[in-house]
Amino acid sequence: MEASCPGKVCAPRPLNDRSRSSELEIIVETRTAVATDAAAQLANHAAYLIKSKVGVTAKSARSCRAALNARKARPNASSTSDRGYRVKTMALVDRHSASDAIVGFDRAGLPRELVAAWLDSDDVLTADFHRDCEKFSRCWGMGADLLARLPAKPARSDAQAAAAATIMERDRAARAKFLDLHVETLYRRLTADFAKFKRIEDLVSDAAGAVPGLVPDQKQLSREGALPQKDKDGFEIDQGVFVSRVLGHQQCGMHLCHAMLLPRAESAEHSRRFRQNEKIEFAGATLERRGKAAQVTMRNLRYLNAEDETTLDGLEIVIDVATLDPTTDIAILRGDVVEHTKYRGRRLFSAGINLTHLYQGKIGYLWYIRRDMGLVNKLFRGIAQHDASPDELIGATAEKAWIGVVEGFAIGGGCQLLLALDYVLAASDAYMTLPARKEGIIPGAANLRLWRFTGDRIARQAILYGRRLDCDTPEGRLICDEIVAPSDIDDALERVVDGLTSSGVVSAAGNRRAFRVAEEPLDMFRRYMAVYAREQASCHFSPALIANLERNWNAHNRAV
């Protein structure tokens, strides 16, 4: 009895069997390089190809491999279906053999039959979510397998680099196509029909499990996370495709904005501690009560109070606690005294994103989204409740007015923070810049907000041309409300706090909402972030980012 395997795909007959037809003989013998060891090749790849093209289970694939091995042990066995499968495989290769893509993949050293199968994969969408998940995940798995056969990015030849780019671009386009049709269905499944709120990092992680290959899984992220930025393949760009499509969908995007404005789970316990001790400390920030005010102090002393992965969680938690604290009427955001040799003993506001960590690959893509949809948006909009929309038309957010205190400089992300605050007090020798162009990234929500302060031309000059805005100039005063001598900052801050609270703060939240509904309602922010999520993902992994950091920051010579 002949050995058989699922999908009616059977083991090939040995090539010395002369009973085959002359037509088959011509086809096979003109493919000597492929067919010389066809049994061995198919034993290695049959399960992969069968699973990709026919959809058999892993168990069936193992059974098929066993049948292939059995066929090799019986060289005199014959089967018409053996010949049919070999002809089908050769035909699949033939279909793409003359294409530029196949030639490029050949030069990269990738197996032609695997490339042909991947290129031939079905990318036609249906209305069936489960069917499309299975079909597209299978295709993305084939692409991932091809990528895994290439050397690491720094060791690739030009042909291998081109092949890797082609694989990632083709599969990324398929992800966008899949999400254009199924993003709402997927989001509903991830959030139990909008009943659960998930922060962006949890949503993306759950999406990796729900639809394999749609976004990178934890194994891929861990492997890439250990590499310098220039050596990464940029799998996180697929997170950007996903987040952009979620935010681009009105209902899903508003629900995600709501989730990111909720207090963090840890904040309730830290609020209790703050009421008891009047001070809490984290790696990136401290919070202490100063009379009527809750003062948040940003701390990253070695890096001029720059923001990075080590500061993000702590800063957001203290913003939660300060905003929700019932014993204070107003909140302050200030930088700490730093340890850097050049500025030792001076208090600085913020140097923005930690460029050294960025260059070394220690800041992930989602950091940008978590920051701007989390802590920065909470400064601007307050803290949401689970059972009420944070939309300004509902008016259910818990809010405080925020005072920013600029000493030294507010660079990049530091300047972005000022645009979300209600009152800015600055030292006369301080300045503000948005050097995102020199870094190769987008400056958060500054493109959405800066022009409201300075007008369009100055905003474009600051963002696109790196124009410096000294606080004590007409342009600087468009952002800063009050300028004082550096030695008078503390006295001036006390006076500002008293001035903003002496008549009570009952109307502060209402006035903030009234400004926002006219200038930047939540749905406008959602739409902006949909674009930002997509574009920042590409910027974060652009070769221009590395070149800019090396040219303008001397990043390759800086110690972590």
Phi, psi and omega in degrees: 000139180287145172287142179226165179213162185303154179074008180058034176252118186243171183291148180286149173285152174302151186286345182273006177282110186273007181277353181290164182289159179295326179296313179297323180299319179295315182299314184289316186289337175279359177241045187305318184298326181275322190268348184306317179236050187300320182298317181293317180297315182291329175297325181282326190245351187300315181300319179296310182294318182296314181297324181288318189265332186249333177087027179286162180283167179299323179297317179296323179297318178296321178298321180294320178297320179297319178296322178296317179297321178296322179295321178299326182284349181237080188295344183263001180290152180228151179199129176297323182291334174302310182295321180297319180293320181294321177296319180296318179295315179296323179296322178296317177294317180303321185301329184247359190297330183269354185286153178299324182299313181297318179300317179296319179292325175300315180295332178281352178084018180272143182300126185298322183292327177288321178297315181299318179296319179295315179296332183271000183296147185280120178242026178274123181282149174238181175274000183265109183300312182297317181296317180292323176302312182295316184292313183287323177298323178297317179295314180295328176294322177295319177296319179296324179293322177295317178299320182294339179278350179271155175296168175300156188309314182295337185263003184282143170286173178300319180294320179292322177296320179294320179296316179300316180297319180296316180299311183293321181293317181294314181291327178293320177297324178293324178296316178298318179297316179299314183289328178303327180267323193246008186298319180294316179300316180295315181297320177300319181291324181287336184245016181052055180058047177069011180279336180248140174262128179235129174296159188302320182293325178285322179298314181294319178298317180292327178296325179298325178280327183286321180228090183305131179095346181292315175227160182297143177273179185296327178296314178296318181295320179294319180295314179288328183296339180275357185260153169299156185303321184290342182263003182274147176281341179085035178300334182292346174301328178294332172297320178297320177299315181295309183297320179298318180291323178296311181292331179289341177272122191302309184290315179295316182295318178294324178294320178292320175301318177300314181301320183283347176266355176287151176297144178296154183300328183283344190293328181298314179295320180289332174296319178298316179297321181294321178296328181280316190254347182062015176198138172223151184230142175225173181300325186255352185193159171235158176227130177217152179272131177230088182063239181279355187247148169257116185258121174264125180243119180284136186224113167208075200298324181289330186249034173058039180060031175290161179258141176202193182296333182282341185257342193297309185295313182298319180295320179293321180296316181291331174293319174304307186295317180297318182293322185271353184294121184280350185266356178237154184256341187211162182231150182236140174239123187215159175264158182269172173285131189259168182253351183305139185307315184292328185240016186307132179088356180259147175270126180238148180288290181192141176266009179080209182294143179287100186291330177296314177295323178299312181296323182280001177080021184263005177239118181278164181301316185295344177305317181298316184289316178300320182293308187283331176273345181258263191297319182293317180291332176291323173300320185279324188243347184090191184254132182275164172253155181295323190261014179211139181295143175280003178303141183301331180292337178271318176070041185251013181275150172269125189223153168225153170286142182243135175253130174258140181240109185261115174236135181080279179199159170233094186261139173054246180301331176296317177294323177301321179298320181300328183288348179258359185261168185263336181208134182238120174256130186225148173285148185294339180262007182273160178215167181229140175216158174231077187277033183300326180299320179287343178265333180092020180232176177264134185280066176056227179265016180299325179297333179278330193247326190300319184298336178293335179270314192253348191089163188295318187294313180295322178300316179293322178296320181291318185276316185269337185239358176074027182297131177275137178245104175288136186300320184269055174222164178304320179291319179296325180288350173290338178255320183268132183276330184213137180241130178224165176297147181306324181288346183257006186302311185298316178295318180295321179297317179299318180294320179295317179300315180296320181295326182276347183242351187296331180256017182085166184234023182302321185272355186302311182296318180297319179293321177299314180296321181295321174297315185294319184296334178273325187261317186206073176298160187303323182292329174294317177300317178303313182295319177299315183292333176297319177287315181302317182300319180289311186289322181293328178299316179292319180298319185298333181246017180282139173303334179295328178300312181296315180299318180294317181294322179288323182281316188261345186235351184055039189297329184289348179251008181261139178280145179286000000 
